[in-house]
Amino acid sequence: MIASPRRFRLGGIVPALRTPLIQDTRVWNASLPAAALVPLQVRDFEPAVCVVKPGDRVKEGMILGTASDRSLAVHAPIPGIVREIRRFDLPGVGETEGVIIDFQGEFDRLGRPQNLLDWKTLSPGQILSKLQSTGVIEMSRRRLGFVDSLRSLVSSSATRIHIIIGAFDSDPLLRTEETIVRDFLEPMVGGLQILGYLFPGAEFHLAYNWRSRAGAHTLFSRVKKSVKISRISVSDYYPQADDLMLLSAVTGKELPEGTSLAQKGYCITSPSTLLAVYQAIALNQPVIERILTVTGGALGQPRIIKARLGTNIAELLRECGRLTKEPAKVVLGDSFQGIPVTQLDTPLTKDTSGILVLEESEIHEEPTKECIQCGLCASSCPAGLDPMRLYKMLDLGHSSHAFREGLDLCTTCGICSSICPSRIPLTSSFAREKENIRG
């Protein structure tokens, strides 16, 4: 008897499988950019300290910005000459500094055989330091501090370590994680073995959905003799990929928003992060490229693309054929929590798992109306909240009351806003208030 897919306890929705679905899910290698704009900052991190200047010649993978405890190392995705260091507006970050490199010279890695390093000669501390210096982050999850999570896990007082791999995407429009699980088997095995070496005796849990099941089953068969691993089928309910929702489905544990998962003995990661771990430790390769989904109704040929960081969005869209319609919105990430962009010269960054180029019929934007008391927001909330009630409290200036009623438990998953027939901006209101409290 086949067990039913697991899911989190409350709320959630099943997103519609909107067209166009990607027909060709092979990874497409994007053309190299003539120039790359490399940001020195990634989302919630502090900016890296720039160590190059205009006129400097840089090699592929050379360090551009050094890391501190609160920043990430940044490396050159292409060889060339530094044209300028300039400030620009980066979606999700704001005004920040970036390094513009004009492509020139030969690659040290691209197209050349890569020697595998004997990483088992490294100590756990050396592996963590290498992950830090190569700029590895959580590549496709909202929580980006991967190395910090691993360090916390090392110092955790938990009696048992659980590492959960969410081998699926948060949005059915994205196909990034399932593609990596399917097409990068050896790096997936290597990444799991490296984490197993870091945490001897850790229990691994490979969570997959119906679209990623074939790749997940193959990976499980290949790695089960080298690490202690189980495989768990999870539902297609959104936000199943959220850390706490995935933890709930896999282990049955219910932890409140804001809990330090690492201190409780849990690490939740993604196939794209395992790929970065393998490349950093086994190949000594910093994070200078990533795999992402580029899709949406305005594109002629949606693709899974591997591209160098710093490539601008317009160039990536050209890899997907001509635009069939004028885009109504371009979004970095998924359709629930993604960041809208207005400038197509925005560069590809480490944390961009997808680019959605949406036509008018896909965005469902309408004028805001009065609440019709349908209750859809409350019945679908995975945190068990009443979003409309909280929204009214904030609208009346009663922030403290809203937090007493659970606003701090809101994960800003975006469900309430997406299903509200009156198009009330519930999620943005909650996110803004939570940000005000933090800052």
Secondary structure as GFF3:
##gff-version 3
##sequence-region A 1 439
A	DSSP	beta_strand	27	29	.	.	.	ID=ss1
A	DSSP	beta_strand	35	39	.	.	.	ID=ss2
A	DSSP	beta_strand	49	50	.	.	.	ID=ss3
A	DSSP	beta_strand	57	58	.	.	.	ID=ss4
A	DSSP	beta_strand	63	66	.	.	.	ID=ss5
A	DSSP	beta_strand	74	75	.	.	.	ID=ss6
A	DSSP	beta_strand	80	90	.	.	.	ID=ss7
A	DSSP	beta_strand	94	103	.	.	.	ID=ss8
A	DSSP	three_ten_helix	119	121	.	.	.	ID=ss9
A	DSSP	alpha_helix	124	133	.	.	.	ID=ss10
A	DSSP	alpha_helix	146	155	.	.	.	ID=ss11
A	DSSP	beta_strand	162	166	.	.	.	ID=ss12
A	DSSP	alpha_helix	176	183	.	.	.	ID=ss13
A	DSSP	alpha_helix	185	198	.	.	.	ID=ss14
A	DSSP	beta_strand	203	208	.	.	.	ID=ss15
A	DSSP	alpha_helix	213	223	.	.	.	ID=ss16
A	DSSP	beta_strand	228	233	.	.	.	ID=ss17
A	DSSP	alpha_helix	243	251	.	.	.	ID=ss18
A	DSSP	three_ten_helix	262	264	.	.	.	ID=ss19
A	DSSP	beta_strand	266	269	.	.	.	ID=ss20
A	DSSP	alpha_helix	271	282	.	.	.	ID=ss21
A	DSSP	beta_strand	289	295	.	.	.	ID=ss22
A	DSSP	beta_strand	303	308	.	.	.	ID=ss23
A	DSSP	alpha_helix	313	318	.	.	.	ID=ss24
A	DSSP	beta_strand	329	332	.	.	.	ID=ss25
A	DSSP	beta_strand	339	341	.	.	.	ID=ss26
A	DSSP	beta_strand	354	358	.	.	.	ID=ss27
A	DSSP	alpha_helix	360	363	.	.	.	ID=ss28
A	DSSP	alpha_helix	376	380	.	.	.	ID=ss29
A	DSSP	alpha_helix	387	395	.	.	.	ID=ss30
A	DSSP	alpha_helix	399	404	.	.	.	ID=ss31
A	DSSP	three_ten_helix	407	409	.	.	.	ID=ss32
A	DSSP	alpha_helix	415	419	.	.	.	ID=ss33
A	DSSP	alpha_helix	426	438	.	.	.	ID=ss34
###
